[in-house]
């Protein structure tokens, strides 16, 4: 296998000891270090991968021996977290079995820390947990019919859905191993944008104040202007009458509120942004079971197959402002935390035990002691 670049006089070769049977396919992975480029330049480069030869037999058709793709050489990239969206309702008798698969998957190899789940109560009728955004998201089915259970992984089509479907990101994996195969393939790729969430929910407050900060590795990492969506999610909600289970079923990852269904266009300051919003917290919600999910995605308004979620993050209730920060009264001011740093200036994705430098949305900063 030979890898070459259109604008560089260099080739990188690797050899695979892999059997390839007639009329079958095989997935191969390899890493190259393109030292033909002195520095990252944030520009797009055309890379070509070619099957140079085979050890046994003759290659009677060489027309399909190569393919090209566009890549960017960037200074930095970020850890990816997947947005897993599930369509489900209490009217769906098969949905509990899919919910069990999701639960088992998230408990396997700590995927819960890198996969952020949100359930939309739609696609097979609606129920008492359905919100307007859930119904709007049925657009992703891209057909006259919808169904549940169904899933989306970062709203990606084709290769990531297991099915050969390039017209919709809807997927229906049937085993935990299917989940793992999709997740591992996606998580192996770095993301071009990073996110950090801070949230403040004072006692008895009817809304949660949320600040999302982020930065990008390259300027044009989406075809459309990237949008940010912030959603409030609740776990462990008792069912009213789940088909096949009655009241004994427990709903997880319930989508409670959005900043807006399709999100807001990000306003950049250089390669960084700060976004603030508030989401309603109904008195019926169990505050101990809340978390916030934020994600940046490519809004392809006319094309279902072009709506990739670039990256996502989750903030659990235990890390909300009033429960994780001590020695400062955050709720007494309109400014909220937007970034955390170590004492030597290293940016953190979340507060760490000990002294943190906390930057606020009004430009101020404080040294804060964070409890273990």
N, C-alpha and C positions, 0 to 999 in steps of 0.2 A: 504494500500500500504506500503510495507516494502523496505527500501533501505539498502543494506549491502555492505561491502567491503571485497574483497578476502583475504587481508593481515591484517585485523583488526577484533578484536572480539567485534563488536558493530553493533547494528541495529537501524534504524531510521524509525519510523512509522508515517503515516498520514492517515487521513480518508477523503473520498470525498462523498458528498451528490449529486451524479450524476446518472441519469438514463442511463442505457446502454441497448439498445434494441438488440434483437437477430440479428446476422449477420451484425451489424453496428459497427462503431468505434466512439471514442470520444477522443479529445485532452485534456490532463490533465497536469497542471504545478504545481510544488511545489518546495520549497527551503529547503535544509538541511544544517546544519552547522556541518561538520564532526570533532567533538572535539576528536575523537579517534586518530587524528594525532596532535602532539604537534606543529609542524611547517611545513611550506611549504617546499617541498624537490625537486621540479622540476622533480620528477620521475612520471612515468605512473602507475596508479592504476586501478584495475578492479572493477567497481561498478556494482552491480546487483539490479535490481528493480523487485519486485515480487508482484503480486496481492495475498494478503493473504487470503481474504475471501470476500464473497458478502453477503449483508444483506437479500436479497430475492431470493428465488428459489435455484436451485442446479447448481453447476458448473460441468457439465458432462465431460468436456475436460480440464484437468489441464496442458496439454503439452505446451500450449501457454501462460502460466501465468507469465513468466519471460523473461527478456532480460538483456544482459550485454553490457557494453561499457567501453572504456578506457578513463580515465580522468587524468589531471595533476593538482597537488596542487602547485600553483605558488605564489611567493611573491607579484606580482603585475600584473595587466592587464590594457588594454587601451580601450578608447572609440572607438567604431567601426563607420566607415563611409562606406556606400555601394557604389560600382561601378555599375552604371546602364548603360548598353550599348544597343543602339537601332540601328537596321538595317533598313535603309530607303533609298529611291531614289526618284528623281523627276519623274521617270516612273511609280511609284506606286500610284494608285488612292486612296488606302486605308490608305496610310501612314499619311496624314494630320490628320485623326481622331485619330490615335494612338499618334501622336505628341501632340494633344490637351489633351489626357488623361495624358500623361507624365507631361505636363505643369500644369494641374489642381492638379495632385498628388503632385508635388514639392511645390506648393503654399499652400498645406494643412498641418497644424500643423508644419510648419517650417521644412518639410522634405528636403527642399533645402539646409539646413545647414548640413544634415547628409547623403545626397545622392548625388553623383557626377556623372552627366550624360555626356555621350560621344556618338555621333552619327557616325556610320559607313555607308557611302553611298555605299552600296553594297547589295548583296543577291537577289535583283530583278533588274537585269541588273546593269549598273553603270551610273554615270552622271558626270558633270563637277566638282563636289566636291569630287569625289572618289580619295583616295590616295592608294598606294600599300598596306599599312597595312590593310585597309578596306577589300580588296579582300582576303588577307591572312586569315583574321578572319572568313571567311566563312567555314573554317575547323571545327569550332565549331558545325556546323549543323550535321556533322558526317553522311552524306548521299549523294546520287547522285543528290538530288534536294535541292534548297534553295528558300527562299521566304522572302518577306517583306510586312508589318512591322513585326518585331520580336524583342525580348528583351532577355537580359541576366542579372541576378542579381548576382553579384559576381561570375559569371561563375559556379554557383551551379546547380546540377541536382536534379531530383526527387522531394523531399519534397518542395523545394523552387520554383518549376516551375508551381505549381498547377496541372500539368499533371503528370501521373504516368510514367515518362520518365527518366530512369537512364542511358541513352546512350548519352544524349545531354543536355546542359544547356539552349537551346533555349526555350523561353516561349512566350505565347500570352495572357496575362491577358486582360480581356474585360471590366473592370470597375475600377474606382478609389479605390473601396473597395478591389478589388483583389490586387492592388498595396500595399495598406496599410497592408493587411494581410501578404503579403510576407515580406515587410519592417520591420514590428513590430517583426516578428518572428526572423529575422536576427539581428536586432539591439539590441535585448534582450541579445545577446551573446557578451561578451567582446572579444577583439582581443589580440593576442599574440605579436603584433608588433606595434610600434608607428612611425609616420612620421611627419616631419615638413619641409615645403617648403619655400625657399627664392628665389627670382628672381629679376634680374636687367635688365631693358630695357631702356638704355639711348635714348634720343631723336635722331631720324634719324638712329638709329642702325638697322642693317639688321639681327640681331639675338638676342635672349634672353638668358642670362646666368642664369642657374638654379642650385641651391644646395639643395639637399634633405638629411636631417639627420634623423636618427632613432635609436631606440633601441628595443630589444626583451626581452620578459619575460622568455622564455625558449630557449634552444639552438636549438633543433630539432622540430620546430613548423610546418615544411612542410616535406613531404615525399621526395621531390627533393630539391636540393639547391634553395632557394628562389631567385626570380628575381625581379628587379625593372624596371618599365616602367614609363616613363615621357612623357606626351603628351600635346601639345598646342591645345587649343579649342577656337572657336570663336562663339559668339552668334549673333543673329539678322542679318543674311546674307540674302539679297534679292534673291528670286528664279529667275531663268531665264525662266523656263517653267514647273512649278509643275503640274503634271497631275490633272486635275479637278479644278485647281486654277490659272494657268498661272503665271504671275509675281506678283500676289498679295500675295503670300505665303511668310512667313518669316521662314528661317531655324534657328534652335537653336542647340547648342551643337555640332557644326561641328568639326570633327576631322581633324586638320590641319597638325600636324607633330608629329613624335615619336623619342625618342632617338634610338630605334630600335623596330621592330615589336614585338618581343617576350621578349624584355628587356635584361638587363645585370645581370649576377650573382652577388649578393651582396658580397662585401669583408668586413668582420667583423673585428673590433678591439675590442676584448672582446665581449660585448653584444651591441656595438654601431657601426654605420657606417656613413660615409659621402660620398655622391655620387654627382658628378658634371657633367653637360652636357650643350650643347648649342643647341637651336632649331632655325631654320630659321624663320624670320618674313617677309613675302612678303609685298611689298608696297601696295597691294590691300586690306590687312587686315585692319579692323577698330580697332585700338589699344585700344579704349575705351571699346571694347567688348571682349577682350581676357581674358582667365584664363588658369591656368596650373593645370593638374591633375596628381598626382603620385600615383602609387599603387604597392604593393608587392603581388606576386602570386606564387602559386605552379605550376611550369611548368611540366606538365605530357606530354611529347612530343608524346607519343604513345597512350595516353588514354584521350579522350575528357572529360570523366566523372571524371577526377582527376586533375582539373585545377582551384581550388578554389582561388579567390582573398582574401587574408588574411586581408588586410586593405587598405584604400585609403585616400587621402587628396586633398583638392582643395585650390588654391591661386588665388584670383581675382586680376584684374589689379590695383585696388585701393591700394592693399597691396604690389605691386611690389616696389623694392628698391628706385627708383628715385622719387616715388610719396608719399611714406609713411615715409621715413627717412629724417630728416632735420639736418643741422649743420654738415654734413659729406659728402664728395664727393666720394661715393662708386664706381661710374663708372670710377674714375681715377686710380684705382688699380685693379690688377687681383684677389685680395681676395674679397670674397663676404660673406654676413652673412650666418651662418650655424646654429645658435641657439640664442634664446633670454632667458634672466633670469631677475627676479625681483632683487632689491637691496639686498634682504636677501637670494638670491641664488635659488629661486624656478624657475624651468624651465617653460617657456611659450610656447604654441603652435603657437602664433603669437604675434607681438608687441602690447603692451598695452599702453593707454594714460599715459603720464608721462615719468619718467626716466627708461630706460631699459639698462641692460648690454647686449651688443651685442658681440657674439663670431664670429670670421671670420675664413675662411678656411685656412688661413696662420698661425693660432694659436693665433693671437692677439685678443684683446678684447677692447671695448670702452664703455663708458657710453654715451648713446644717448637719447636725448629728442624726444619722439614720439608725434606728434600732435594729437589732438582729432579728 
